[in-house]
Amino acid sequence: MRKIVLPGDIIAEKPLRLDHTIVENGKTCSTVIGMYDDEKNSFIPMEGLWYPVPGEKIVGIVEEAKLNTDVIGLNAPYKGLIISKFSETSVVNGDIIEAVVKELDKTGTVILSRPRVLFGGKVIAIKPSKVPRLLGKQDTMIRQITEKTKASISVGMNGLIWIKGGDSDIATKAIMRIQDESHIPGLTERIAQMLETPSKE
Amino acid sequence: MEKPTLIINGKRLDGRDPGTMRQIKISINPIKNASGSAYIEWGNNKIVSAVYGPREALPRHTQDLNKAVIKCRYTMAPFSSLEEHGRPGMNRRAIEISKVTKEVFENVVLTDLFPGTEINIFIEVLQSDGGTRAAGITCASVALAASGIPMRDMPFAVSVGKAENTLILDMDKTEDNYSTADMPIAINPRTKEINLLQMDGELTSEEIHRGIEMVIKAGEIITKTQKDALLEHYQKIEERI
């Protein structure tokens, strides 16, 4: 049974190992608003921040290109850092880049690797907690949008999304709708229907 | 003005029983720019609260490399009440309330997850009628929950006082001014931990214990209002489809 839980709600009377929860006095309590499924034992946060994991793809904007390091804005409490020694791509301030999280610094800096500059297009920000839903199971949802709108889309796990070409307006609308309605069942069909309709007109 | 009789025939000036609270109404995310926000109407109190962050703490000497710092700003609008508060911005009272509010949330938010950052909590009183610090804490805790910042619990606060030798819950402006004692309390509903307890006036230790019990009992109603407001926010989206 899926249900919405709020911060401080007890979700289980026994200790469980789940993200976004804490164990106090042998009971598991949620720390954010989310959906808890007691049959599958899964907790999906509905609001939340991005916790970087090595290997994740991100989209960022170059804030400060320096000689040895480039500082990347990630729309998160952390700053991204590219060490020029390890990358062959040179960037200038304002560039939109796509990169992979290499490691996490203890002081809250995310060290990035394999940067790639994305030319043109626009960047939109969504809640980082909704990114997994935007991608869908094995990227089905985002593939559906790219196929229907013919837009190039790069999704960063930090919540920044780069869109270029095709029907980018419709793609943006679809992404924003996924953000708003991600907790309601039947989303894939609704988005499919939404993408079908404008092409008929 | 002479001291009015605050309790007549077991009823208070506005017709409430000693143990009854005023009506509470909460709405979520009135401010779109914030990470999370809430608006509360608690009797005649009208308060907006907004939460920003976690973001890089500036100026940098305020950073703590082991945890996030919480910065709180409680202010009363110049038009919020009939007397005082003529000048906008912080005064001695606002600085004190900002400090105690900050300490409430330092005990609740999981700050060690975001080293080197700050979380800004703004509480703006638009209309005041006594008990604004309690209403402000209740409102800010909903705003924090709406922003997705991980918290151990959703605290609530309410004041308890004494007038005409009777303990009264949730005092309004007149009762606040003429009562014998006033004690705002903030509590974590799940663990019943006390995050804030201030007292003006005189109460016996037995009365303090009784007062805390009254607050915990009233907390069930406040917590339910807070949680209903958050749940309703998500159900509204569901109904729109």
HADDOCK unambig.tbl for C-alpha pairs under 7 A between the chains (distance, minus, plus):
assign (segid A and resid 7 and name CA) (segid B and resid 145 and name CA) 6.60 0.50 0.50
assign (segid A and resid 7 and name CA) (segid B and resid 151 and name CA) 6.12 0.50 0.50
assign (segid A and resid 7 and name CA) (segid B and resid 152 and name CA) 6.63 0.50 0.50
assign (segid A and resid 7 and name CA) (segid B and resid 153 and name CA) 5.57 0.50 0.50
assign (segid A and resid 7 and name CA) (segid B and resid 154 and name CA) 6.28 0.50 0.50
assign (segid A and resid 8 and name CA) (segid B and resid 152 and name CA) 5.56 0.50 0.50
assign (segid A and resid 8 and name CA) (segid B and resid 153 and name CA) 4.04 0.50 0.50
assign (segid A and resid 8 and name CA) (segid B and resid 154 and name CA) 6.25 0.50 0.50
assign (segid A and resid 8 and name CA) (segid B and resid 190 and name CA) 6.70 0.50 0.50
assign (segid A and resid 31 and name CA) (segid B and resid 150 and name CA) 4.77 0.50 0.50
assign (segid A and resid 31 and name CA) (segid B and resid 151 and name CA) 4.91 0.50 0.50
assign (segid A and resid 31 and name CA) (segid B and resid 152 and name CA) 5.64 0.50 0.50
assign (segid A and resid 32 and name CA) (segid B and resid 145 and name CA) 6.54 0.50 0.50
assign (segid A and resid 32 and name CA) (segid B and resid 148 and name CA) 5.59 0.50 0.50
assign (segid A and resid 32 and name CA) (segid B and resid 149 and name CA) 6.69 0.50 0.50
assign (segid A and resid 32 and name CA) (segid B and resid 150 and name CA) 5.19 0.50 0.50
assign (segid A and resid 32 and name CA) (segid B and resid 151 and name CA) 6.69 0.50 0.50
assign (segid A and resid 33 and name CA) (segid B and resid 145 and name CA) 6.87 0.50 0.50
assign (segid A and resid 33 and name CA) (segid B and resid 148 and name CA) 6.68 0.50 0.50
assign (segid A and resid 47 and name CA) (segid B and resid 147 and name CA) 6.48 0.50 0.50
assign (segid A and resid 47 and name CA) (segid B and resid 148 and name CA) 4.43 0.50 0.50
assign (segid A and resid 48 and name CA) (segid B and resid 148 and name CA) 4.15 0.50 0.50
assign (segid A and resid 48 and name CA) (segid B and resid 149 and name CA) 6.32 0.50 0.50
assign (segid A and resid 49 and name CA) (segid B and resid 148 and name CA) 6.68 0.50 0.50
assign (segid A and resid 77 and name CA) (segid B and resid 54 and name CA) 5.47 0.50 0.50
assign (segid A and resid 77 and name CA) (segid B and resid 55 and name CA) 4.62 0.50 0.50
assign (segid A and resid 77 and name CA) (segid B and resid 56 and name CA) 6.12 0.50 0.50
assign (segid A and resid 77 and name CA) (segid B and resid 117 and name CA) 6.57 0.50 0.50
assign (segid A and resid 107 and name CA) (segid B and resid 65 and name CA) 6.17 0.50 0.50
assign (segid A and resid 107 and name CA) (segid B and resid 115 and name CA) 6.30 0.50 0.50
assign (segid A and resid 107 and name CA) (segid B and resid 116 and name CA) 6.78 0.50 0.50
assign (segid A and resid 108 and name CA) (segid B and resid 115 and name CA) 6.09 0.50 0.50
assign (segid A and resid 108 and name CA) (segid B and resid 116 and name CA) 6.86 0.50 0.50
assign (segid A and resid 181 and name CA) (segid B and resid 237 and name CA) 6.91 0.50 0.50
assign (segid A and resid 184 and name CA) (segid B and resid 238 and name CA) 6.58 0.50 0.50
